[in-house]
């Protein structure tokens, strides 16, 4: 079975985090500064995450998964908004 997913990058100053769905049910947020370290793990989907989109405010992002759910997240709190 072939899997594909999106990686969301932002070119800003200072750099915004990068979000990447994993091959499981989670999303990882990475810092693009010199540390390039893992910043936060988001859990909430019950199947593989397939797509991501970041809101214009830079705080919220949506994820869509193979569980047929779209979720709205807050990157600052790590919490599921809806």
N, C-alpha and C positions, 0 to 999 in steps of 0.2 A: 504494500500500500504506500502510495506517495503522499507526503505531507508538505504543505507549504504554509508560510505565514508572512506577515508584514513586520518590518522593523520601522519604527517611527523616529526620525532624526530631526533636530532643530538646529539651525545656524543662527545663534543669537550671542550677544555679549552682555552678561556672562552666559556661558552655555547652559541651556536647559537640559534636564536629564533625557536619556534615551530609554525607551520602553521596548522590551522584547518578550514576546510570548515564548514560553518554554515548550518542550515536547510533552508536557503533562497538562495540568489544569491551572498553572500559575503564570504570572507575568512578573518579570524582573525589571526594575528601574536601575539604570546605570548612570553614573556621573561621567560627563565628557571632559572634565577638567583634567589637570595633570595626574590626579590620583586614579582616574578611570576605574573606580571601584563600584562594587554592587552596593546600592543605596537602600533598596527596599524590595520586599517580596509581597505581591498581591495574590490573595487566594479567594476564590469564590465560585469559579466555574466548576462544573461537574464533568466536563469533557474538554478536549484540547481547545485552546484559544486560537482563533483563526485570523483575527484582524484587530487593529487598534487605530484610534483617531484621537488626537489631542485637541482640546478646546482652545480657542483663541486667548483665553485668560491664562494659559500655561499652568493652571492649577488642576483642572479636571481633564479626564480622558475617558473614553468609552472603549470597551472591548466586546467583541462578538465571538462566541464560541460554537463548537459543534454540539453543545447542549441546547442550541437554539435560543440562547439568551443573550441580550445586550445589557451590559452593566456599565454604570457610571461610577467613576472612582474619584477620590480626592488624593492627589499625590502627596500633599503636605501631611495629612493625617494617616494616610494608608487605608482609610476607610472606604467602604462601599456606600455610595450615596443613594443609589437606587438600582 
